[in-house]
Amino acid sequence: MIVVTRLGGPTFAVNPDLIERAEASPDTVVTLVDGTKYVIAESLEELIERIRAYRASVIAAASLAEHVLRAEEAPSGPRRLSSDGTVVALPSRER
């Protein structure tokens, strides 16, 4: 969710995946997929940056979760993180 401010009103959160379009005419008008419209105080550029930051945070969280899962599934014993982000078991030093 991203937080935006109604023009002359309170802040509210909106799911950016439900935004169909946003227009600056001159106020920023956000139209959702169900046709609901909101006039917000943020500029079109600010809205786009908030959506971009939200989506980047979702990707980063998913990537972190994937790395944690890979680490948990890796064999026990000495390990290291490879250049591509995967956990690799080090060879045994047993002779």
Contacts in CASP RR format, 6 or more apart in sequence:
PFRMAT RR
TARGET T0000
AUTHOR 0000-0000-0000
METHOD contacts of the structure
MODEL  1
MIVVTRLGGPTFAVNPDLIERAEASPDTVVTLVDGTKYVIAESLEELIER
IRAYRASVIAAASLAEHVLRAEEAPSGPRRLSSDGTVVALPSRER
1 13 0 8 1.000
1 14 0 8 1.000
1 15 0 8 1.000
1 16 0 8 1.000
1 54 0 8 1.000
2 13 0 8 1.000
2 14 0 8 1.000
2 16 0 8 1.000
2 47 0 8 1.000
2 50 0 8 1.000
2 51 0 8 1.000
2 54 0 8 1.000
3 11 0 8 1.000
3 12 0 8 1.000
3 13 0 8 1.000
3 50 0 8 1.000
4 11 0 8 1.000
4 12 0 8 1.000
4 13 0 8 1.000
4 14 0 8 1.000
4 30 0 8 1.000
4 38 0 8 1.000
4 40 0 8 1.000
4 41 0 8 1.000
4 42 0 8 1.000
4 47 0 8 1.000
4 50 0 8 1.000
5 11 0 8 1.000
5 12 0 8 1.000
5 40 0 8 1.000
5 41 0 8 1.000
5 42 0 8 1.000
6 12 0 8 1.000
6 38 0 8 1.000
6 39 0 8 1.000
6 40 0 8 1.000
6 41 0 8 1.000
7 27 0 8 1.000
7 39 0 8 1.000
7 40 0 8 1.000
7 41 0 8 1.000
8 41 0 8 1.000
9 41 0 8 1.000
14 30 0 8 1.000
14 32 0 8 1.000
14 38 0 8 1.000
16 50 0 8 1.000
16 51 0 8 1.000
16 54 0 8 1.000
16 55 0 8 1.000
18 32 0 8 1.000
18 33 0 8 1.000
18 34 0 8 1.000
19 30 0 8 1.000
19 31 0 8 1.000
19 32 0 8 1.000
19 33 0 8 1.000
19 51 0 8 1.000
20 31 0 8 1.000
20 32 0 8 1.000
20 33 0 8 1.000
20 35 0 8 1.000
21 30 0 8 1.000
21 31 0 8 1.000
22 28 0 8 1.000
22 29 0 8 1.000
22 30 0 8 1.000
22 31 0 8 1.000
22 44 0 8 1.000
22 47 0 8 1.000
22 48 0 8 1.000
23 29 0 8 1.000
23 31 0 8 1.000
23 44 0 8 1.000
24 43 0 8 1.000
24 44 0 8 1.000
27 39 0 8 1.000
27 40 0 8 1.000
28 39 0 8 1.000
28 40 0 8 1.000
28 41 0 8 1.000
28 42 0 8 1.000
28 43 0 8 1.000
28 44 0 8 1.000
28 47 0 8 1.000
29 37 0 8 1.000
29 38 0 8 1.000
29 39 0 8 1.000
29 40 0 8 1.000
30 37 0 8 1.000
30 38 0 8 1.000
30 39 0 8 1.000
30 40 0 8 1.000
30 47 0 8 1.000
31 37 0 8 1.000
32 38 0 8 1.000
40 47 0 8 1.000
42 50 0 8 1.000
67 85 0 8 1.000
67 87 0 8 1.000
70 85 0 8 1.000
70 86 0 8 1.000
70 87 0 8 1.000
71 79 0 8 1.000
71 87 0 8 1.000
74 87 0 8 1.000
74 88 0 8 1.000
74 89 0 8 1.000
75 89 0 8 1.000
77 89 0 8 1.000
77 90 0 8 1.000
78 89 0 8 1.000
78 90 0 8 1.000
79 87 0 8 1.000
79 88 0 8 1.000
79 89 0 8 1.000
79 90 0 8 1.000
80 87 0 8 1.000
80 88 0 8 1.000
80 90 0 8 1.000
81 87 0 8 1.000
81 88 0 8 1.000
82 88 0 8 1.000
END
